Amino acid sequence: MIVVTRLNRTRFAVNPDLVERIQAAPDTTITMIDGATFIVTETMDQVIEQITRFRARVLAAAVAWPLPALPEEDG
């Protein structure tokens, strides 16, 4: 999840996997795949950076996750 700020200064978390698009005209608007829209104080570049860092953390955690041992084949 990434944390963003509404114009009234309340913060909330967004699942970046559900973001369809981000627009800056002039306020930053995040449109979700279900059609919900959120106007936030962060710039478009800041939101994109948060999403990039989120995905990097997910990949780093996946790489660090221990893999189970494969069963040995008979014969």
N, C-alpha and C positions, 0 to 999 in steps of 0.2 A: 504494500500500500504506500501511496505517497500522500503527504499532508499539504493541503493548500488552504488559502484564506479567502473567505467571501468578502465582498465590499464592506459589510458591516463588522468586519474584523473577527468573525467566528471562524474557527479552524475546523476542517473535516478531512477525512481520509478518502481517497479515491483508489479503486483498483485499476492500475494502469493497463491491465490486459483488456479492460472494457472501454478504453478511450477510442473513439472513432476518429476525432479530429480536434485540433486546437487552432483557434483563430485569434488574431490580434487586430481589432478594428474599432476603436483604439483599445478598449478593454479586452482582456484575455478571456475568451470563452472556450470552455471545454465541453465538447459534445460527446456523449456516451453512445454506445451501440444501441441502447434502448430508446434513444432520442432525448434523454434528459440532458439539460444544459446547465452549466454552472459558470457564473462570471466570477473571476478570481483576481486578486491583487497582484499575483505573481506575473511576470512577463512570460510570453510564449517560450522564450529561450530557457527561462528558469524551470518551467514545467517540463520541457523536453529533457533538461539536465537531470531533474529528479527521476524521470522515467528511465533514463539511461543508467543512472546509478542504481536504481532498483533492480533493473535487469542484470547488471553486472554483479550485484550481491547475490541474486538467485543463481547465476552461473557459477560464481565462486563457491557457493554452498554446495551445489551439485557436484562440482569437481572434488571438493573435500570430503564428500560423503563416502564412507567406506562401502565398497562393493562386497556382496556376499561371495563366498568361495563357490566356484562352480563344481558340481559333482563330477567325480572322475568317471570316465567311460570304462566299461568292462570290455575286455577282449582286445 
